[in-house]
Amino acid sequence: MSYDNWKLSNPHDDGCTSDEVTSCCGVEQIGSGASNCCDARFWGHTDICGKCKEHADEYMICTECEEDDSQYNMISEYEYNERRREDAQEHNRDDY
C-alpha cells in the first residue's frame, strides 16, 4: 500500500492485511477459472487462454452471487458494514 493510500484509508485499515470484500454481498471473490479475453478455460496450469492462445487474466467472481468483477467493486469490510448500517437507518426512516 502506498503512503498516499495509507493516509487516505480509514482508521480501521492498517494496510497490512487485505480485508476487502465485494460491494454486492460483502464476501470474498474467487477466480472463475476462465480467461477474461475469450471466456475460455486456461491451457494447462498456465495463464494462456485455451482458445486464442494469448496470455490472459482470470476474471474474478463473487463467492455468493457469482457475478463477475465488472458488476462490483472491492471495498474494505469496514466500509461495507458502514454502507449496510446506513442503508438500514435510511430504511427505518422511510417507514415513519
A tleap script that builds the chain and sets N, CA, C and O, in Angstrom:
source leaprc.protein.ff14SB
mol = sequence {
  NMET SER TYR ASP ASN TRP LYS LEU SER ASN
  PRO HIE ASP ASP GLY CYS THR SER ASP GLU
  VAL THR SER CYS CYS GLY VAL GLU GLN ILE
  GLY SER GLY ALA SER ASN CYS CYS ASP ALA
  ARG PHE TRP GLY HIE THR ASP ILE CYS GLY
  LYS CYS LYS GLU HIE ALA ASP GLU TYR MET
  ILE CYS THR GLU CYS GLU GLU ASP ASP SER
  GLN TYR ASN MET ILE SER GLU TYR GLU TYR
  ASN GLU ARG ARG ARG GLU ASP ALA GLN GLU
  HIE ASN ARG ASP ASP CTYR
}
set mol.1.N position { 0.850 -1.163 0.000 }
set mol.1.CA position { 0.000 0.000 0.000 }
set mol.1.C position { 0.898 1.228 0.000 }
set mol.1.O position { 1.829 1.333 0.798 }
set mol.2.N position { 0.604 2.155 -0.906 }
set mol.2.CA position { 1.413 3.364 -0.976 }
set mol.2.C position { 1.106 4.278 0.205 }
set mol.2.O position { 0.090 4.127 0.882 }
set mol.3.N position { 1.998 5.217 0.432 }
set mol.3.CA position { 1.818 6.141 1.547 }
set mol.3.C position { 0.544 6.967 1.370 }
set mol.3.O position { -0.180 7.198 2.339 }
set mol.4.N position { 0.261 7.415 0.141 }
set mol.4.CA position { -0.940 8.203 -0.114 }
set mol.4.C position { -2.201 7.409 0.193 }
set mol.4.O position { -3.130 7.927 0.814 }
set mol.5.N position { -2.235 6.146 -0.243 }
set mol.5.CA position { -3.404 5.317 0.048 }
set mol.5.C position { -3.532 5.054 1.538 }
set mol.5.O position { -4.640 4.983 2.067 }
set mol.6.N position { -2.403 4.911 2.212 }
set mol.6.CA position { -2.435 4.686 3.644 }
set mol.6.C position { -3.009 5.906 4.360 }
set mol.6.O position { -3.818 5.762 5.277 }
set mol.7.N position { -2.599 7.098 3.951 }
set mol.7.CA position { -3.092 8.325 4.568 }
set mol.7.C position { -4.582 8.507 4.325 }
set mol.7.O position { -5.283 9.047 5.180 }
set mol.8.N position { -5.079 8.066 3.171 }
set mol.8.CA position { -6.486 8.237 2.822 }
set mol.8.C position { -7.371 7.103 3.343 }
set mol.8.O position { -8.597 7.201 3.299 }
set mol.9.N position { -6.754 6.035 3.833 }
set mol.9.CA position { -7.552 4.891 4.284 }
set mol.9.C position { -8.240 5.199 5.601 }
set mol.9.O position { -7.881 6.146 6.301 }
set mol.10.N position { -9.231 4.389 5.926 }
set mol.10.CA position { -9.953 4.615 7.178 }
set mol.10.C position { -9.098 4.139 8.358 }
set mol.10.O position { -8.152 3.376 8.166 }
set mol.11.N position { -9.424 4.581 9.565 }
set mol.11.CA position { -8.575 4.251 10.724 }
set mol.11.C position { -8.569 2.770 11.083 }
set mol.11.O position { -7.669 2.322 11.793 }
set mol.12.N position { -9.534 2.007 10.617 }
set mol.12.CA position { -9.583 0.584 10.929 }
set mol.12.C position { -8.752 -0.246 9.972 }
set mol.12.O position { -8.575 -1.446 10.182 }
set mol.13.N position { -8.238 0.381 8.923 }
set mol.13.CA position { -7.463 -0.319 7.910 }
set mol.13.C position { -6.004 0.074 8.050 }
set mol.13.O position { -5.617 1.184 7.683 }
set mol.14.N position { -5.195 -0.830 8.579 }
set mol.14.CA position { -3.784 -0.510 8.767 }
set mol.14.C position { -2.958 -0.810 7.526 }
set mol.14.O position { -1.764 -0.512 7.503 }
set mol.15.N position { -3.555 -1.388 6.502 }
set mol.15.CA position { -2.848 -1.645 5.259 }
set mol.15.C position { -2.014 -2.903 5.264 }
set mol.15.O position { -1.420 -3.245 4.241 }
set mol.16.N position { -1.951 -3.601 6.377 }
set mol.16.CA position { -1.125 -4.806 6.457 }
set mol.16.C position { -1.855 -6.036 5.961 }
set mol.16.O position { -1.232 -6.961 5.441 }
set mol.17.N position { -3.154 -6.056 6.115 }
set mol.17.CA position { -3.932 -7.206 5.664 }
set mol.17.C position { -4.951 -6.753 4.642 }
set mol.17.O position { -5.266 -5.567 4.542 }
set mol.18.N position { -5.453 -7.689 3.898 }
set mol.18.CA position { -6.457 -7.361 2.910 }
set mol.18.C position { -7.799 -7.873 3.396 }
set mol.18.O position { -8.112 -9.053 3.234 }
set mol.19.N position { -8.599 -6.990 3.994 }
set mol.19.CA position { -9.934 -7.407 4.377 }
set mol.19.C position { -10.912 -6.784 3.408 }
set mol.19.O position { -11.939 -6.239 3.813 }
set mol.20.N position { -10.594 -6.866 2.124 }
set mol.20.CA position { -11.502 -6.349 1.121 }
set mol.20.C position { -12.559 -7.388 0.792 }
set mol.20.O position { -12.288 -8.586 0.711 }
set mol.21.N position { -13.769 -6.888 0.607 }
set mol.21.CA position { -14.899 -7.746 0.272 }
set mol.21.C position { -15.602 -7.148 -0.942 }
set mol.21.O position { -15.342 -6.007 -1.322 }
set mol.22.N position { -16.482 -7.920 -1.536 }
set mol.22.CA position { -17.230 -7.428 -2.686 }
set mol.22.C position { -18.279 -6.424 -2.219 }
set mol.22.O position { -18.848 -6.572 -1.138 }
set mol.23.N position { -18.532 -5.402 -3.037 }
set mol.23.CA position { -19.516 -4.387 -2.665 }
set mol.23.C position { -20.943 -4.901 -2.782 }
set mol.23.O position { -21.858 -4.307 -2.213 }
set mol.24.N position { -21.150 -5.996 -3.510 }
set mol.24.CA position { -22.512 -6.518 -3.682 }
set mol.24.C position { -22.957 -7.355 -2.496 }
set mol.24.O position { -24.073 -7.167 -2.011 }
set mol.25.N position { -22.133 -8.269 -2.011 }
set mol.25.CA position { -22.548 -9.218 -0.966 }
set mol.25.C position { -21.691 -9.179 0.290 }
set mol.25.O position { -22.072 -9.754 1.309 }
set mol.26.N position { -20.537 -8.511 0.239 }
set mol.26.CA position { -19.676 -8.433 1.416 }
set mol.26.C position { -18.899 -9.697 1.684 }
set mol.26.O position { -18.588 -9.998 2.836 }
set mol.27.N position { -18.575 -10.451 0.633 }
set mol.27.CA position { -17.822 -11.694 0.779 }
set mol.27.C position { -16.566 -11.635 -0.087 }
set mol.27.O position { -16.342 -10.656 -0.798 }
set mol.28.N position { -15.756 -12.678 -0.023 }
set mol.28.CA position { -14.532 -12.729 -0.817 }
set mol.28.C position { -14.850 -13.024 -2.277 }
set mol.28.O position { -15.941 -13.483 -2.614 }
set mol.29.N position { -13.879 -12.752 -3.128 }
set mol.29.CA position { -14.006 -13.128 -4.530 }
set mol.29.C position { -13.081 -14.298 -4.820 }
set mol.29.O position { -12.068 -14.481 -4.144 }
set mol.30.N position { -13.431 -15.083 -5.822 }
set mol.30.CA position { -12.610 -16.221 -6.224 }
set mol.30.C position { -12.387 -16.158 -7.728 }
set mol.30.O position { -13.109 -15.465 -8.445 }
set mol.31.N position { -11.394 -16.879 -8.190 }
set mol.31.CA position { -11.134 -16.953 -9.616 }
set mol.31.C position { -12.188 -17.793 -10.320 }
set mol.31.O position { -12.655 -18.798 -9.784 }
set mol.32.N position { -12.554 -17.380 -11.506 }
set mol.32.CA position { -13.605 -18.072 -12.247 }
set mol.32.C position { -13.084 -19.301 -12.981 }
set mol.32.O position { -13.854 -20.202 -13.312 }
set mol.33.N position { -11.779 -19.339 -13.235 }
set mol.33.CA position { -11.216 -20.439 -14.000 }
set mol.33.C position { -11.276 -20.209 -15.492 }
set mol.33.O position { -10.886 -21.076 -16.274 }
set mol.34.N position { -11.767 -19.039 -15.897 }
set mol.34.CA position { -11.882 -18.713 -17.321 }
set mol.34.C position { -11.116 -17.428 -17.615 }
set mol.34.O position { -10.955 -16.576 -16.741 }
set mol.35.N position { -10.651 -17.299 -18.842 }
set mol.35.CA position { -9.891 -16.117 -19.238 }
set mol.35.C position { -10.824 -14.939 -19.447 }
set mol.35.O position { -12.005 -15.113 -19.749 }
set mol.36.N position { -10.281 -13.730 -19.284 }
set mol.36.CA position { -11.101 -12.541 -19.471 }
set mol.36.C position { -11.151 -12.096 -20.927 }
set mol.36.O position { -11.841 -11.127 -21.244 }
set mol.37.N position { -10.443 -12.772 -21.814 }
set mol.37.CA position { -10.468 -12.377 -23.222 }
set mol.37.C position { -11.523 -13.153 -24.004 }
set mol.37.O position { -12.325 -12.554 -24.720 }
set mol.38.N position { -11.532 -14.464 -23.878 }
set mol.38.CA position { -12.436 -15.313 -24.664 }
set mol.38.C position { -13.414 -16.105 -23.802 }
set mol.38.O position { -14.225 -16.866 -24.329 }
set mol.39.N position { -13.348 -15.936 -22.502 }
set mol.39.CA position { -14.175 -16.696 -21.566 }
set mol.39.C position { -13.967 -18.204 -21.750 }
set mol.39.O position { -14.898 -19.001 -21.636 }
set mol.40.N position { -12.725 -18.559 -22.036 }
set mol.40.CA position { -12.374 -19.970 -22.235 }
set mol.40.C position { -11.481 -20.430 -21.091 }
set mol.40.O position { -10.895 -19.607 -20.388 }
set mol.41.N position { -11.378 -21.718 -20.906 }
set mol.41.CA position { -10.505 -22.288 -19.883 }
set mol.41.C position { -9.044 -22.030 -20.249 }
set mol.41.O position { -8.695 -21.864 -21.418 }
set mol.42.N position { -8.201 -21.999 -19.212 }
set mol.42.CA position { -6.771 -21.815 -19.448 }
set mol.42.C position { -6.139 -23.096 -19.939 }
set mol.42.O position { -6.640 -24.193 -19.690 }
set mol.43.N position { -5.036 -22.943 -20.636 }
set mol.43.CA position { -4.315 -24.074 -21.194 }
set mol.43.C position { -3.402 -24.638 -20.112 }
set mol.43.O position { -2.423 -23.997 -19.727 }
set mol.44.N position { -3.713 -25.819 -19.626 }
set mol.44.CA position { -2.920 -26.433 -18.555 }
set mol.44.C position { -2.960 -25.591 -17.295 }
set mol.44.O position { -4.012 -25.070 -16.925 }
set mol.45.N position { -1.831 -25.455 -16.643 }
set mol.45.CA position { -1.725 -24.639 -15.433 }
set mol.45.C position { -0.965 -23.361 -15.737 }
set mol.45.O position { -0.087 -22.956 -14.976 }
set mol.46.N position { -1.304 -22.726 -16.857 }
set mol.46.CA position { -0.629 -21.502 -17.280 }
set mol.46.C position { -1.625 -20.355 -17.309 }
set mol.46.O position { -2.793 -20.520 -16.956 }
set mol.47.N position { -1.148 -19.189 -17.734 }
set mol.47.CA position { -2.042 -18.045 -17.921 }
set mol.47.C position { -2.358 -17.843 -19.398 }
set mol.47.O position { -2.672 -16.731 -19.824 }
set mol.48.N position { -2.275 -18.919 -20.180 }
set mol.48.CA position { -2.537 -18.862 -21.616 }
set mol.48.C position { -3.977 -19.306 -21.876 }
set mol.48.O position { -4.395 -20.380 -21.444 }
set mol.49.N position { -4.724 -18.464 -22.587 }
set mol.49.CA position { -6.111 -18.761 -22.927 }
set mol.49.C position { -6.154 -19.984 -23.842 }
set mol.49.O position { -5.371 -20.074 -24.788 }
set mol.50.N position { -7.051 -20.917 -23.573 }
set mol.50.CA position { -7.159 -22.132 -24.362 }
set mol.50.C position { -7.718 -21.904 -25.749 }
set mol.50.O position { -7.559 -22.762 -26.617 }
set mol.51.N position { -8.372 -20.770 -25.989 }
set mol.51.CA position { -8.983 -20.513 -27.288 }
set mol.51.C position { -8.078 -19.693 -28.207 }
set mol.51.O position { -7.794 -20.102 -29.333 }
set mol.52.N position { -7.627 -18.534 -27.721 }
set mol.52.CA position { -6.820 -17.650 -28.584 }
set mol.52.C position { -5.317 -17.831 -28.381 }
set mol.52.O position { -4.519 -17.253 -29.118 }
set mol.53.N position { -4.929 -18.627 -27.390 }
set mol.53.CA position { -3.513 -18.923 -27.108 }
set mol.53.C position { -2.689 -17.681 -26.769 }
set mol.53.O position { -1.489 -17.641 -27.041 }
set mol.54.N position { -3.319 -16.680 -26.184 }
set mol.54.CA position { -2.644 -15.465 -25.735 }
set mol.54.C position { -2.638 -15.442 -24.204 }
set mol.54.O position { -3.462 -16.091 -23.560 }
set mol.55.N position { -1.693 -14.682 -23.634 }
set mol.55.CA position { -1.681 -14.505 -22.186 }
set mol.55.C position { -2.946 -13.742 -21.784 }
set mol.55.O position { -3.338 -12.781 -22.445 }
set mol.56.N position { -3.564 -14.172 -20.717 }
set mol.56.CA position { -4.809 -13.545 -20.285 }
set mol.56.C position { -4.907 -13.575 -18.768 }
set mol.56.O position { -4.252 -14.374 -18.099 }
set mol.57.N position { -5.731 -12.696 -18.250 }
set mol.57.CA position { -6.020 -12.674 -16.816 }
set mol.57.C position { -7.289 -13.472 -16.563 }
set mol.57.O position { -8.140 -13.622 -17.439 }
set mol.58.N position { -7.389 -13.967 -15.370 }
set mol.58.CA position { -8.579 -14.689 -14.961 }
set mol.58.C position { -9.550 -13.680 -14.373 }
set mol.58.O position { -9.167 -12.882 -13.518 }
set mol.59.N position { -10.795 -13.702 -14.813 }
set mol.59.CA position { -11.715 -12.772 -14.184 }
set mol.59.C position { -12.247 -13.385 -12.897 }
set mol.59.O position { -12.391 -14.601 -12.770 }
set mol.60.N position { -12.532 -12.507 -11.956 }
set mol.60.CA position { -12.923 -12.917 -10.616 }
set mol.60.C position { -14.437 -12.865 -10.484 }
set mol.60.O position { -15.103 -12.088 -11.168 }
set mol.61.N position { -14.981 -13.707 -9.588 }
set mol.61.CA position { -16.414 -13.713 -9.339 }
set mol.61.C position { -16.681 -13.655 -7.838 }
set mol.61.O position { -15.851 -14.075 -7.031 }
set mol.62.N position { -17.834 -13.136 -7.481 }
set mol.62.CA position { -18.272 -13.081 -6.079 }
set mol.62.C position { -18.618 -14.490 -5.632 }
set mol.62.O position { -19.268 -15.229 -6.371 }
set mol.63.N position { -18.199 -14.871 -4.445 }
set mol.63.CA position { -18.449 -16.232 -3.977 }
set mol.63.C position { -19.912 -16.470 -3.619 }
set mol.63.O position { -20.334 -17.621 -3.515 }
set mol.64.N position { -20.686 -15.418 -3.431 }
set mol.64.CA position { -22.083 -15.616 -3.048 }
set mol.64.C position { -23.041 -15.500 -4.232 }
set mol.64.O position { -23.806 -16.428 -4.497 }
set mol.65.N position { -23.011 -14.372 -4.950 }
set mol.65.CA position { -23.973 -14.178 -6.041 }
set mol.65.C position { -23.411 -14.601 -7.401 }
set mol.65.O position { -24.152 -14.669 -8.382 }
set mol.66.N position { -22.125 -14.883 -7.463 }
set mol.66.CA position { -21.434 -15.350 -8.663 }
set mol.66.C position { -21.467 -14.360 -9.825 }
set mol.66.O position { -21.359 -14.757 -10.985 }
set mol.67.N position { -21.619 -13.058 -9.511 }
set mol.67.CA position { -21.481 -12.014 -10.523 }
set mol.67.C position { -19.999 -11.843 -10.829 }
set mol.67.O position { -19.152 -12.066 -9.964 }
set mol.68.N position { -19.683 -11.445 -12.073 }
set mol.68.CA position { -18.272 -11.233 -12.388 }
set mol.68.C position { -17.824 -9.862 -11.898 }
set mol.68.O position { -18.642 -9.025 -11.517 }
set mol.69.N position { -16.509 -9.647 -11.915 }
set mol.69.CA position { -15.928 -8.457 -11.284 }
set mol.69.C position { -16.272 -7.142 -11.976 }
set mol.69.O position { -15.890 -6.083 -11.477 }
set mol.70.N position { -16.971 -7.167 -13.095 }
set mol.70.CA position { -17.412 -5.913 -13.708 }
set mol.70.C position { -18.675 -5.394 -13.035 }
set mol.70.O position { -19.069 -4.251 -13.264 }
set mol.71.N position { -19.322 -6.222 -12.202 }
set mol.71.CA position { -20.574 -5.853 -11.554 }
set mol.71.C position { -20.388 -5.328 -10.126 }
set mol.71.O position { -21.343 -4.834 -9.528 }
set mol.72.N position { -19.194 -5.426 -9.581 }
set mol.72.CA position { -18.958 -4.978 -8.207 }
set mol.72.C position { -17.564 -4.401 -8.074 }
set mol.72.O position { -16.729 -4.547 -8.966 }
set mol.73.N position { -17.322 -3.750 -6.961 }
set mol.73.CA position { -16.001 -3.228 -6.602 }
set mol.73.C position { -15.546 -3.929 -5.342 }
set mol.73.O position { -16.362 -4.439 -4.575 }
set mol.74.N position { -14.255 -3.953 -5.130 }
set mol.74.CA position { -13.717 -4.463 -3.880 }
set mol.74.C position { -13.577 -3.279 -2.922 }
set mol.74.O position { -12.940 -2.276 -3.245 }
set mol.75.N position { -14.177 -3.411 -1.748 }
set mol.75.CA position { -14.118 -2.362 -0.732 }
set mol.75.C position { -13.717 -3.004 0.583 }
set mol.75.O position { -13.773 -4.225 0.729 }
set mol.76.N position { -13.315 -2.186 1.533 }
set mol.76.CA position { -12.928 -2.730 2.837 }
set mol.76.C position { -14.177 -3.250 3.551 }
set mol.76.O position { -15.285 -2.759 3.332 }
set mol.77.N position { -13.978 -4.233 4.392 }
set mol.77.CA position { -15.099 -4.810 5.126 }
set mol.77.C position { -15.764 -3.761 6.020 }
set mol.77.O position { -16.982 -3.761 6.196 }
set mol.78.N position { -14.952 -2.877 6.577 }
set mol.78.CA position { -15.483 -1.797 7.411 }
set mol.78.C position { -16.424 -0.911 6.589 }
set mol.78.O position { -17.512 -0.563 7.047 }
set mol.79.N position { -16.000 -0.548 5.376 }
set mol.79.CA position { -16.829 0.298 4.518 }
set mol.79.C position { -18.132 -0.410 4.140 }
set mol.79.O position { -19.194 0.212 4.113 }
set mol.80.N position { -18.051 -1.709 3.848 }
set mol.80.CA position { -19.253 -2.475 3.517 }
set mol.80.C position { -20.236 -2.466 4.699 }
set mol.80.O position { -21.433 -2.250 4.511 }
set mol.81.N position { -19.729 -2.700 5.903 }
set mol.81.CA position { -20.591 -2.706 7.086 }
set mol.81.C position { -21.213 -1.336 7.337 }
set mol.81.O position { -22.374 -1.246 7.736 }
set mol.82.N position { -20.454 -0.276 7.107 }
set mol.82.CA position { -20.987 1.074 7.272 }
set mol.82.C position { -22.089 1.357 6.250 }
set mol.82.O position { -23.103 1.967 6.590 }
set mol.83.N position { -21.902 0.923 5.016 }
set mol.83.CA position { -22.943 1.106 3.991 }
set mol.83.C position { -24.218 0.363 4.370 }
set mol.83.O position { -25.320 0.886 4.204 }
set mol.84.N position { -24.066 -0.858 4.879 }
set mol.84.CA position { -25.244 -1.635 5.285 }
set mol.84.C position { -25.951 -0.957 6.458 }
set mol.84.O position { -27.181 -0.919 6.505 }
set mol.85.N position { -25.182 -0.426 7.397 }
set mol.85.CA position { -25.773 0.260 8.542 }
set mol.85.C position { -26.528 1.500 8.085 }
set mol.85.O position { -27.646 1.747 8.539 }
set mol.86.N position { -25.928 2.286 7.188 }
set mol.86.CA position { -26.587 3.482 6.673 }
set mol.86.C position { -27.849 3.128 5.891 }
set mol.86.O position { -28.855 3.830 5.995 }
set mol.87.N position { -27.810 2.055 5.116 }
set mol.87.CA position { -28.995 1.623 4.374 }
set mol.87.C position { -30.112 1.224 5.322 }
set mol.87.O position { -31.278 1.538 5.078 }
set mol.88.N position { -29.766 0.535 6.403 }
set mol.88.CA position { -30.772 0.127 7.380 }
set mol.88.C position { -31.374 1.347 8.073 }
set mol.88.O position { -32.583 1.399 8.299 }
set mol.89.N position { -30.544 2.321 8.408 }
set mol.89.CA position { -31.050 3.531 9.045 }
set mol.89.C position { -31.975 4.291 8.106 }
set mol.89.O position { -33.018 4.791 8.528 }
set mol.90.N position { -31.602 4.380 6.843 }
set mol.90.CA position { -32.438 5.062 5.853 }
set mol.90.C position { -33.769 4.334 5.672 }
set mol.90.O position { -34.820 4.965 5.556 }
set mol.91.N position { -33.715 3.013 5.648 }
set mol.91.CA position { -34.933 2.225 5.515 }
set mol.91.C position { -35.861 2.446 6.704 }
set mol.91.O position { -37.075 2.560 6.533 }
set mol.92.N position { -35.294 2.508 7.910 }
set mol.92.CA position { -36.095 2.751 9.110 }
set mol.92.C position { -36.719 4.142 9.102 }
set mol.92.O position { -37.840 4.315 9.579 }
set mol.93.N position { -36.013 5.137 8.567 }
set mol.93.CA position { -36.563 6.494 8.469 }
set mol.93.C position { -37.718 6.533 7.489 }
set mol.93.O position { -38.679 7.273 7.703 }
set mol.94.N position { -37.649 5.753 6.417 }
set mol.94.CA position { -38.700 5.730 5.409 }
set mol.94.C position { -39.984 5.097 5.921 }
set mol.94.O position { -41.062 5.359 5.388 }
set mol.95.N position { -39.875 4.263 6.955 }
set mol.95.CA position { -41.056 3.589 7.490 }
set mol.95.C position { -41.970 4.535 8.255 }
set mol.95.O position { -43.154 4.236 8.413 }
set mol.96.N position { -41.466 5.656 8.731 }
set mol.96.CA position { -42.277 6.568 9.543 }
set mol.96.C position { -42.870 7.673 8.736 }
set mol.96.O position { -43.578 8.522 9.277 }
savepdb mol mol.pdb
quit
